[in-house]
């Protein structure tokens, strides 16, 4: 009997860890984040890319911002560690949010300037809760940016 009780408890715990929560139907839920990240693998020509990002979702609506910066100087030259050139800017409205355990999936439409520039582009941002070392993956304009937070936090 004890074996069955333990097994039942384990099944309940495992199921709870994979349950989907739709934040757009749970209006009390808040998803927010902001900070600085580094894009793994860099950008074109393996140039390092730093992003400044911020987003929030509350009461069925939200905003998403992400500014990608690259050095204006070539690697190995003075100033090559200064992230001072705007490579891409994404700004848009979040239309839906879903939470799966420690990950939130945000979807919406955005305007992009710089790399992949266009308006009314669908985007998906998958954000992992946590501070430095948390991940965020942004998919927009046919591009995927796998980012690691180096400063800031993502909460929900």
N, C-alpha and C positions, 0 to 999 in steps of 0.2 A: 504494500500500500504506500509506504514511504517513497519507494522508487517511482511510482506513478505520479505522486504529488510533485516530486522534484522535476520529473520529466515535463509535466503540465506547466509548471512555473517557468521552466526554461523555454518552452515553446511560446508562452505569453511574452516573455522578455524579448525574445528574438523577433517576434511579430511587431512589438511596440517600437523597436529600433528601426524598422523599415516602413512604418506607416507614413503615408503621405499626408501632409497638412496643406490645404490650400489657403494661403494667406489672404487671397482676395475674397474668400467667403468668411474668414475669421477677422472681422474688421478691427478687433482689438490688437491684433498682432502687428509688431513694428519690426521692420528689417532696415538696417542702416549700416553704413560703413564709410570710411574715408581714410585717406593716407597716401603713402607713396609705395609703389611696387616696382619691381624690375621684371622685364619680359624675358622669360627663359629662352635661350637661343638667340636673343638679339633681334635686330631688324635686318633690312636689306644690307648685304655685304658684311653680315655679322656685327654691325654697329650696335653698341649697347643702347637699350631703350629703357628709360625711366618713365613711369606714369604717375600722375597726380589724379586720384580718383575720389569721387564722392557720390553716394546714392542714398535714397531713403524711400521707404514704402510704408504708408500708414493710411488707414481708413479707405482702402481701395484705390489709392493713387500714389504716384511717386515720380521722382526725377532721377536721372542718371547722367553723370558727367565723367569724362575721362580725357585727360590731356597727355599725349605722348611726346616726350622730349628726347632729343638725341644731341650729341656733341656737334658743334658746328666745325670743329677741327678734327683732322684725321688722327687715328690712333697713333700714339707715340710722339705726337707733337705737343708743344705747350698749349694748354687749354683743352686738350682732348678729354679731360675728365669733367668739363663743365657741360651740363645738360641744358643748353641754351637755345636750341632750335626746335620750333614747333613742327613736329612731323605729322601730327594728326590730332584732331579734336572731335570728340563724340559727345553730343548733348541731345537728350531726348526724354520722352515721357515713358514711364514704366506702366504697362497696361495690365500685367498679371504677375503674380509672385506665388511660388510654391516652395514648401520646405520639405526636404527629405533628410531627416536626421540632422547632420551638421552642415548640410548644403542647402542653399536657397537658389532657386532658378528664377531670374528676373527676365521678363520679355517686354518688348515695346518697339517703338519707332523712334529713330534718331536722325539728326542732321550731322553729317560728317564733313569736316574741312581737312584739307591736306590729303594724305594718302587715302585713296578710296572715296574721295569726296562725292557726295550726293545727298539728296534730301529724302525723307520718308523711308529710310532703310530699316528693315527689321533687324533687331539685335537680340541676342541672348547672352546674359551674363550669369555665370554659375559662380556663386560666392561661398566660400567656406568660412564658418564662424571661427573667430580667433584673432589674435594679434599678429605680430611678426611671425613669418613662416606660413601663415594661412595662404591659401591659393584663391585666385580668381581667374576665370577663363572667359574672355569676351570674344564672341563670334559676331562679326559684322563685315559687310562689303566683301564677302567671300574670303575674309581673312580670320585667322584664329590667333589670339594673343593669350598665351599661357603665362600668367603673372604670379609672382610671389610677393606678398606684402613684406616690406622691410621697415615700415613705420606706419602706425595707425592700427585700426581694428575694424572688424566686421562683426555685427551683433544681431541676434534675433532670438 
